Protein backbone atom coordinates (compact mmCIF):
# COMPACT_ATOMS: atom_id res chain seq x y z
CA UNK A 1 0.00 0.00 0.00
CA UNK A 2 1.37 3.38 -1.00
CA UNK A 3 1.43 6.01 1.69
CA UNK A 4 0.82 9.60 0.67
CA UNK A 5 1.84 12.61 2.71
CA UNK A 6 -0.78 15.26 3.42
CA UNK A 7 -0.99 17.66 0.47
CA UNK A 8 0.60 15.19 -1.92
CA UNK A 9 -1.30 14.07 -5.01
CA UNK A 10 -0.43 11.00 -7.03
CA UNK A 11 -1.05 9.27 -10.33
CA UNK A 12 -0.49 5.60 -10.98
CA UNK A 13 0.05 3.75 -14.23
CA UNK A 14 -0.19 0.00 -13.85
CA UNK A 15 0.73 -2.69 -16.35
CA UNK A 16 2.42 -0.14 -18.61
CA UNK A 17 4.07 -2.00 -21.48
CA UNK A 18 7.60 -0.67 -21.02
CA UNK A 19 10.50 -2.33 -19.26
CA UNK A 20 11.17 -0.88 -15.78
CA UNK A 21 14.85 -0.28 -16.42
CA UNK A 22 13.99 1.85 -19.46
CA UNK A 23 11.31 3.80 -17.61
CA UNK A 24 13.70 4.46 -14.71
CA UNK A 25 16.15 6.22 -17.03
CA UNK A 26 13.51 8.84 -17.84
CA UNK A 27 12.16 8.94 -14.27
CA UNK A 28 15.60 9.87 -12.95
CA UNK A 29 15.61 12.94 -15.20
CA UNK A 30 12.55 14.54 -13.58
CA UNK A 31 12.76 13.38 -9.96
CA UNK A 32 12.58 16.35 -7.52
CA UNK A 33 12.15 18.92 -10.31
CA UNK A 34 9.37 21.48 -10.57
CA UNK A 35 6.44 20.38 -12.71
CA UNK A 36 7.11 23.01 -15.38
CA UNK A 37 10.77 21.92 -15.64
CA UNK A 38 9.77 18.26 -15.70
CA UNK A 39 7.25 18.80 -18.51
CA UNK A 40 9.87 20.68 -20.52
CA UNK A 41 12.44 17.90 -20.00
CA UNK A 42 9.92 15.25 -21.05
CA UNK A 43 8.93 17.22 -24.15
CA UNK A 44 12.49 17.11 -25.46
CA UNK A 45 13.49 13.62 -24.33
CA UNK A 46 13.63 11.15 -27.20
CA UNK A 47 12.72 8.05 -25.22
CA UNK A 48 9.47 6.11 -25.35
CA UNK A 49 9.13 6.33 -21.57
CA UNK A 50 8.94 10.12 -21.79
CA UNK A 51 5.46 9.97 -23.35
CA UNK A 52 4.20 7.59 -20.65
CA UNK A 53 5.63 9.70 -17.83
CA UNK A 54 4.29 12.90 -19.36
CA UNK A 55 0.76 11.52 -19.38
CA UNK A 56 1.10 10.36 -15.78
CA UNK A 57 2.54 13.70 -14.71
CA UNK A 58 -0.37 15.53 -16.35
CA UNK A 59 -2.74 13.26 -14.45
CA UNK A 60 -0.97 13.87 -11.14
CA UNK A 61 -1.10 17.64 -11.70
CA UNK A 62 -4.83 17.43 -12.46
CA UNK A 63 -5.36 15.38 -9.30
CA UNK A 64 -3.50 17.99 -7.23
CA UNK A 65 -5.53 20.79 -8.79
CA UNK A 66 -8.85 19.10 -8.01
CA UNK A 67 -8.03 17.58 -4.63
CA UNK A 68 -5.97 20.36 -3.02
CA UNK A 69 -6.73 23.40 -5.22
CA UNK A 70 -2.98 23.57 -5.77
CA UNK A 71 -1.27 26.15 -7.94
CA UNK A 72 0.34 24.36 -10.87
CA UNK A 73 3.36 26.68 -10.91
CA UNK A 74 4.33 25.75 -7.35
CA UNK A 75 4.10 21.96 -7.72
CA UNK A 76 7.19 19.75 -7.45
CA UNK A 77 7.65 16.10 -8.40
CA UNK A 78 8.43 14.73 -4.94
CA UNK A 79 8.68 11.00 -5.68
CA UNK A 80 8.64 8.68 -8.68
CA UNK A 81 8.61 4.92 -8.23
CA UNK A 82 8.97 2.50 -11.12
CA UNK A 83 8.26 -1.07 -10.07
CA UNK A 84 8.27 -4.22 -12.14
CA UNK A 85 4.93 -5.64 -13.19
CA UNK A 86 4.22 -9.11 -14.52
CA UNK A 87 6.13 -10.19 -17.60
CA UNK A 88 4.28 -11.95 -20.40
CA UNK A 89 6.29 -14.66 -22.04
CA UNK A 90 6.34 -15.61 -25.71
CA UNK A 91 8.32 -18.16 -27.63
CA UNK A 92 10.20 -17.49 -30.83
CA UNK A 93 10.99 -20.37 -33.17
CA UNK A 94 14.71 -20.99 -33.70
CA UNK A 95 16.81 -23.28 -35.83
CA UNK A 96 16.66 -27.08 -35.57
CA UNK A 97 13.27 -27.18 -33.87
CA UNK A 98 14.29 -25.18 -30.84
CA UNK A 99 12.53 -22.19 -29.30
CA UNK A 100 13.77 -19.15 -27.38
CA UNK A 101 11.76 -17.33 -24.75
CA UNK A 102 10.96 -13.65 -25.29
CA UNK A 103 9.96 -11.67 -22.20
CA UNK A 104 7.60 -8.71 -22.55
CA UNK A 105 8.14 -6.65 -19.41
CA UNK A 106 5.58 -4.34 -17.80
CA UNK A 107 5.91 -1.59 -15.21
CA UNK A 108 3.90 -0.05 -12.40
CA UNK A 109 4.71 3.67 -12.27
CA UNK A 110 3.73 6.00 -9.40
CA UNK A 111 4.24 9.78 -9.56
CA UNK A 112 3.74 12.00 -6.50
CA UNK A 113 3.50 15.80 -6.71
CA UNK A 114 3.22 18.27 -3.85
CA UNK A 115 3.36 21.99 -3.24
CA UNK A 116 6.93 23.28 -2.97
CA UNK A 117 6.08 25.40 0.07
CA UNK A 118 5.03 22.44 2.22
RAHUTA-V157068 format. One record per residue. OMEGA is omega in radians with two decimals (NA if undefined). D_LAST is the distance of its C-alpha to the last C-alpha in whole Angstrom. Layout:
OMEGA:D_LAST
OMEGA:D_LAST
This chain:
-3.13:23
3.11:20
3.07:17
3.09:14
3.12:10
-3.13:9
-3.11:8
3.11:9
-3.11:13
3.00:16
-3.07:19
3.01:22
-3.10:25
3.12:28
3.10:32
-3.01:31
3.04:34
-3.12:33
-3.10:33
-3.11:30
3.08:31
3.11:31
-3.14:28
3.12:26
-3.14:28
-3.14:26
3.13:22
-3.13:22
-3.01:22
-3.14:19
3.12:17
3.03:14
3.03:15
-3.06:14
3.14:15
3.08:18
-3.12:19
3.12:19
3.11:21
3.11:23
-3.12:24
3.14:25
-3.08:27
3.10:29
-3.09:29
3.06:33
-3.12:32
3.13:32
-3.13:29
3.12:27
3.13:28
-3.12:27
3.10:24
3.12:24
3.11:25
3.12:22
3.07:19
3.12:21
3.13:21
3.10:17
3.11:16
3.10:18
3.12:17
-3.14:13
-3.11:15
-3.00:18
-3.04:16
-3.09:12
-3.05:14
3.04:11
-3.05:13
-3.09:14
-3.10:14
-3.12:10
3.12:10
3.05:10
-3.06:13
-3.11:11
2.94:14
3.09:18
3.07:21
-3.13:24
-3.14:27
3.04:30
3.13:32
3.12:36
3.03:38
-3.04:41
3.10:44
3.08:47
-3.14:50
3.13:52
3.12:56
-3.08:57
3.05:61
3.04:63
-3.14:62
3.08:59
3.08:55
3.14:52
3.07:49
3.14:46
3.05:42
-3.03:40
3.05:36
-3.11:33
2.92:30
-3.05:27
3.12:24
3.10:20
3.12:17
3.05:14
3.12:11
3.11:8
-3.10:6
-3.09:6
-3.08:4
NA:0
